[in-house]
Amino acid sequence: MTVAWVKQAISEIQADFQRSADTHLIRFQLPAFPGISFYIKDESTHPSGSLKHRLARSLFLYGLCNGWIKQDTPIIEASSGSTAVSEAYFARLLGLPFIAVMPECTAKRKIEQITFYGGRCHFVPHSGLIYDEAKMLARESGGHYMDQFTYAERTTDWRGNNNIAESIFRQMANEPVSEPDYIVMSAGTGGTSATLGRYIHYKGHNTKLVVVDPEFSVFHDFYLQRDRSITSQHYSRIEGIGRPRVEPSFMADVIDEMIQVPDAASIATLSWLEPILGRRVGASTGTNMWGVLQLALRMRAEGRRGAIVTLLCDGGERYQDTYYRPEWVAENIGDLTPWLQQLDTF
Ligand SMILES: Cc1ncc(COP(=O)(O)O)c(C=O)c1O
């Protein structure tokens, strides 16, 4: 019975994949940077609205193939919200109960989406508490703790199988510069940057992987010092990225460079990007894009032409009552004016 159910569950996920399309790679130019092409991979178009759709699919397949997820196994996850939305989607597909353990400050829209997919939300005061609480709930309910922060780097088929890196390079194939100079990504679990970095090495590309990190995250310090015990008492204000501890999935050795991005610069970039893309994006995309601009400035100063790729991790509709509300931004992030002035020069 269980074996038959697992078989059926796996084919259900494969069929869902078959019904889905790949995400778009959008190209745009900026007059301030002649000869440099910019690309942003729109991960918001996945059915569950973010890049974490890929991870959730992989985590479920990993859990099923490992014998950790069986019929009626409750699924528990620690999340800043996006992964939980995507996992709730797959839990519903398989008819499994799902509980998301998240910080109280998680965007309202994400909570609504988890509930929409039939999931339950369990809140803790801040993101440093999500791991132990999720473990405890899994123990109490006899459920499976997905633990994206440990498994993200290993559940994805990093050599290919339509992972995000393979998809980017395939979509770049007919571009004037088909091998980007840089791919820029931020880190939450670090799973996406691990896949990108490994794939670049595996295929022998000359592309450099640059990881951007928000305030109050330990990833940048860890990258420089390689001390896994570093923690932060403050929590990232950029939802989805920046962690108070060095996550097991964060693979520092595949990264060529890291750039720290002030939170106000990330949020200022959102309003600068809106008329360029014709749409609103989430805060981590602002962090990514600020990093892209720093690299474009460097390329311009060095007289280089080429291409830079980054990710649109999720859409701005999730954050209408936070990052897109000036009063919230003034209170929680601060004055954006100096950053907006810099962006105006682009
Ligand atoms: C909106 C958003 N951007 C970026 C990331 C970072 O992705 P990864 O966990 O693969 O490092 C996340 C992860 O949760 C996210 O939710």
The ligand as an SDF file (V2000), in Angstrom:
LIG
                    3D

 16 16  0  0  0  0  0  0  0  0999 V2000
   12.0090   35.6980   -2.0170 C   0  0  0  0  0  0  0  0  0  0  0  0
   13.2500   34.8750   -1.8990 C   0  0  0  0  0  0  0  0  0  0  0  0
   14.3640   35.2710   -2.5240 N   0  0  0  0  0  0  0  0  0  0  0  0
   15.5140   34.5620   -2.4490 C   0  0  0  0  0  0  0  0  0  0  0  0
   15.6040   33.4030   -1.6970 C   0  0  0  0  0  0  0  0  0  0  0  0
   16.9140   32.6740   -1.5790 C   0  0  0  0  0  0  0  0  0  0  0  0
   16.9670   31.4170   -2.2060 O   0  0  0  0  0  0  0  0  0  0  0  0
   17.8050   30.2060   -1.6310 P   0  0  0  0  0  0  0  0  0  0  0  0
   17.0490   29.6550   -0.4350 O   0  0  0  0  0  0  0  0  0  0  0  0
   17.8940   29.2330   -2.7240 O   0  0  0  0  0  0  0  0  0  0  0  0
   19.1400   30.7080   -1.1830 O   0  0  0  0  0  0  0  0  0  0  0  0
   14.4610   32.9680   -1.0200 C   0  0  0  0  0  0  0  0  0  0  0  0
   14.5090   31.7650   -0.1770 C   0  0  0  0  0  0  0  0  0  0  0  0
   13.6190   31.4860    0.5890 O   0  0  0  0  0  0  0  0  0  0  0  0
   13.2670   33.7120   -1.1280 C   0  0  0  0  0  0  0  0  0  0  0  0
   12.1490   33.3270   -0.4800 O   0  0  0  0  0  0  0  0  0  0  0  0
  1  2  1  0
  2  3  1  0
  2 15  2  0
  3  4  2  0
  4  5  1  0
  5  6  1  0
  5 12  2  0
  6  7  1  0
  7  8  1  0
  8  9  2  0
  8 10  1  0
  8 11  1  0
 12 13  1  0
 12 15  1  0
 13 14  2  0
 15 16  1  0
M  END
$$$$
